């Protein structure tokens, strides 16, 4: 990795904002991984939200317009309650995918520098296949699965969030 090469550091140096080059995968490893994973998840989320928005019946929106609701009120009181189950499901999927993220972290940082970006899947891999402590890796995997099952159960049985304007 050569930090002196690249447009980002050159522009920041020319603007006298930095003295030494920034190496994102060393200086800001976790932030870089989060940005990369968000970028990777964005197309799925956008298509999922678009498909959810297409399920909103146009006659309900038209009725709200006739009743004098503005765009923000239509979104808050009509659209959002209809697409809320879709958004909840997408949030659950995003939680699972981020919780089990291994490939991006392993290929970019390897869990480092040090253990800065070491997540449970990276820890399981290291314990099981690098240090050959299969029992510890299996135990961490089981506890990870139990934790995800508990989170799923809690989120499934929580009452639905309702977006209401005003008091009843």
C-alpha positions in Angstrom: 0.0 0.0 0.0 1.5 3.3 -1.1 -0.2 6.3 0.7 1.7 8.9 -1.3 -0.1 7.8 -4.5 -3.7 8.6 -5.1 -5.9 11.6 -5.8 -7.5 11.8 -2.3 -4.3 12.4 -0.4 -2.9 14.7 -3.2 -5.9 17.0 -3.0 -5.8 17.1 0.8 -2.1 17.9 0.7 -2.6 20.7 -1.9 -5.3 22.2 0.2 -3.0 22.0 3.3 -5.5 20.0 5.2 -3.1 17.2 6.1 0.6 17.0 6.7 1.1 13.3 6.2 -1.0 11.0 3.9 -4.0 9.2 5.2 -4.1 5.4 4.8 -7.8 4.6 5.2 -7.4 0.9 6.0 -4.9 1.7 8.7 -5.9 5.0 10.2 -9.7 4.6 9.9 -10.1 0.8 9.4 -13.5 0.3 10.9 -15.0 3.4 9.4 -13.6 2.3 6.0 -15.2 -1.1 6.4 -18.5 0.4 7.4 -18.5 2.7 4.4 -17.6 -0.2 2.0 -20.3 -2.4 3.4 -22.9 0.3 3.2 -21.9 0.9 -0.4 -22.3 -2.8 -1.1 -25.7 -3.0 0.6 -27.1 0.2 -0.9 -28.4 -1.3 -4.2 -30.3 -4.0 -2.5 -31.8 -1.6 0.0 -32.8 0.9 -2.8 -34.5 -1.8 -4.9 -36.2 -3.2 -1.8 -37.5 0.2 -0.8 -38.6 0.9 -4.3 -40.6 -2.3 -4.5 -42.1 -1.5 -1.1 -43.2 1.9 -2.3 -44.9 0.4 -5.3 -47.2 -1.6 -3.0 -48.8 1.6 -1.7 -52.2 1.8 -3.3 -52.6 5.0 -5.4 -56.3 5.4 -4.5 -55.3 5.8 -0.8 -52.8 8.4 -1.7 -55.4 10.1 -4.0 -57.9 10.1 -1.1 -55.4 11.7 1.2 -54.7 14.4 -1.4 -58.4 15.1 -1.7 -58.6 15.4 2.1 -56.0 18.1 1.8 -52.9 16.3 3.0 -49.6 17.6 1.9 -46.7 15.5 0.7 -45.1 15.2 4.1 -48.4 14.2 5.7 -49.1 11.7 3.0 -45.7 10.1 3.5 -46.0 10.1 7.3 -49.6 9.0 7.7 -50.2 6.9 4.5 -46.9 5.6 2.9 -44.8 5.0 6.0 -47.3 2.8 7.8 -47.9 0.7 4.7 -44.2 0.1 4.0 -43.2 -0.3 7.7 -43.2 -4.1 7.6 -40.9 -4.0 4.5 -38.5 -1.6 6.3 -38.5 -3.8 9.4 -37.7 -6.9 7.4 -34.9 -5.1 5.5 -33.5 -3.8 8.8 -33.5 -7.4 10.1 -31.7 -8.6 7.0 -29.2 -5.8 7.2 -28.5 -6.8 10.9 -27.9 -10.4 10.0 -25.7 -9.6 7.0 -23.6 -7.1 9.0 -23.4 -9.4 12.0 -22.1 -12.2 9.8 -19.8 -10.1 7.7 -16.6 -11.9 7.0 -15.5 -11.7 3.4 -15.2 -7.9 3.2 -13.3 -7.6 6.5 -11.0 -10.5 5.8 -10.1 -9.3 2.3 -9.6 -5.7 3.2 -8.0 -5.7 6.7 -7.8 -9.3 7.8 -9.3 -8.2 11.1 -6.5 -5.7 11.7 -4.6 -3.5 12.2 -4.2 -5.4 15.5 -7.8 -6.4 16.2 -9.4 -3.2 15.3 -11.8 -4.7 12.8 -12.1 -8.2 14.2 -15.7 -9.2 14.3 -17.1 -12.5 15.5 -16.8 -14.3 12.1 -13.2 -13.2 11.8 -12.6 -14.3 15.4 -14.2 -17.7 14.7 -12.1 -18.2 11.6 -8.9 -17.3 13.4 -9.6 -19.5 16.4 -10.7 -22.5 14.3 -8.4 -22.4 11.2 -5.4 -20.3 12.1 -4.9 -21.3 15.8 -6.5 -24.8 15.3 -8.6 -24.4 18.4 -11.8 -25.9 16.9 -13.6 -26.2 20.2 -13.3 -22.5 21.0 -14.4 -21.6 17.4 -17.4 -23.9 17.6 -18.4 -22.5 21.0 -18.2 -18.9 19.7 -20.3 -20.0 16.7 -23.0 -21.5 18.9 -23.2 -18.5 21.1 -23.3 -16.3 18.0 -26.2 -18.3 16.7 -28.0 -18.2 20.0 -27.6 -14.4 20.1 -29.0 -14.0 16.6 -32.0 -16.3 17.5 -32.7 -14.2 20.6 -32.5 -10.9 18.7 -34.8 -12.3 15.9 -37.3 -13.5 18.5 -37.3 -10.2 20.3 -37.7 -8.2 17.0 -40.4 -10.6 15.8 -42.6 -10.3 18.9 -42.1 -6.6 19.5 -45.3 -4.7 18.9 -45.4 -2.9 15.5 -44.3 0.7 15.5 -47.2 2.9 14.5 -46.6 6.3 13.0 -49.4 8.5 14.3 -49.8 12.2 14.1 -51.3 13.8 17.2 -52.9 12.2 20.2 -55.9 10.0 20.5 
